[in-house]
Amino acid sequence: MLLAASAEDKNEMIAYCISLFFLAGLSAEDIKEKKISIYCVFLFALSAIFFQVLTRGFLWNDILWSLLPGSVLLLIGLLSKEAIGYGDGMCVLALGLWTGGWFTLAVVSIGIMLAGIWGIVCAIKRKKEPIPFVPFLLLGMEVALAYV
């Protein structure tokens, strides 16, 4: 099946695989440290820009649209005094560069729903610790890849 795929489909699959790899690494760090490395996120974003330029060219409309979900999360983080961390918003910015705006919006929506369910479980158990969001982005991406 992969042999019959077009070059654009193959590039999309490569982008999803690389995104999953980076999100898995950042998830482990977010769970352990309750923060993520800005250097890893920067590498994630920079590699996305190089990949996009090499495979599709530099299209401003696509780049700006792909940054919208992460920009909204950064704004929410600012307005909520970092209830959603800036690292999470930066991670979503980089993810958007890899996967595009619509797919990233689906991933973030699924991730927020899953994090909300986990938050309810934590509230029932009366646990008052920060919830790492990047693992829910990883789960959201896996769900989106399976069903979207």
N, C-alpha and C positions, 0 to 999 in steps of 0.2 A: 504494500500500500504506500509506503514512504517513497518508493521509487517512482510512482506515478504522480506524486505531488509536484505542484509547480514550485518554482524557485521562491516565490513569495510565501507559499505555505511552509516551505522548509525554513525560511528565515523566521517566520512567526513561531514555529516550533522551537527553534534554537533560542529565540528570545524568551519564551516561556520556561524552557529548561534552565537557562541562566538565571532568570528571575527566581525560580524555585530554589536554586542553589544558594543564591545570596540571601533570600528570606530565611532559609533553614539555618544558615550561619548566624544571621542577625537574631533569629528567634532564640537560639541557644544562649547567646550573649544577653539578650533581654530578660530571659528567665533567670539566669544566674546573677547578673549584675543589676537588674532593673534599670538599665540604660543601654544604649547602643553606641558604637563607635562612629563618630562623625567621619572618620577617615574611610571606614568601610562603606558608608553611605555615599561619600564623595566618589570613591572608586566605582561603586555600583552605578552612579549617575554618569560619570565620565565615560565609562565603558559603553553605556547605553547610547550616548551621543556619538561615539566613534562607530558603534554598530549601525546606528541609523544612517549616518553619513555614508558608510560603505555600502549599505544594502539598498537604501531608498533615496538617498540625497537629503539635503537639509531643507525641510519644508516648515516654514515658520508657523503656518496654521496648525499643522499636526503637532508641533512641539508645544505651542501655547495651549492647545486643547488638552494635551496629555498631562500638563502641569496643573490643570484646574482642580482635580480632586485633592491633591496634596496641598495646594494653596488654601483650599477651604479648611482642611484639617489644621494647617498652621494658624489660620485666622481664629478657628475655634479654640486652639491652644492658647492664643494670645488673649482672647476674650474671657476664657475660663481660668485664667492664671495658671496655665499648664496642667489642667485636668487631663487633657490629652497632650502628651509631651511633644516638644518641638522635634525630637528625634523621630517620632512616629510620623509626623508630617513630612519631614525630609525624606524618610524612607518611602512614603507614598509618592512624593515627587519623583524620586528615582524610578520607582516601579512604573509610574505613568510613562516615563521616557521609554521604558522597555516594552510595555504592553499596550499603550494607547489609552486614551481617555475613557472610552466606554467600558472597556474591560476592567480598568482600574477602578472605575466607579462601582462596578458589580462586585469586585473583590473587597473593596472597602465596606460596602453595604453589608455583605455577608459577614465580614469580619466584625463589624459593629454589632450585628445581631448575635453572633456567637459569643462575643465578649460580654454582651448584656446578659445572656443566659448564665455565663460563668459568674458574673457579678451578682446575680440573684442567688446562685448557689452559695457564694461567699457570704452574702448578707444573711442567709438562713443559718449558716454555720458561724456567724458573727466574727468573721475574719476581716480585719481592717488593714490589709496591706495593699500596696499598689498592684494593679493588674497589668502585666506586660501585654502590649497590644500587638506587637509584631508576630507572635505565634498565631494570633487569630487572623492576621493577614495571610499567613502561610496556609492555614486551614481554609480561609476564604478563597484563596487562589486555587487550591485543590478542588474545592466544591465547584467553583466557577468553571474550571477546566473540564470537570465531569459533566456539568449540566447546562452551561451557558453556551 
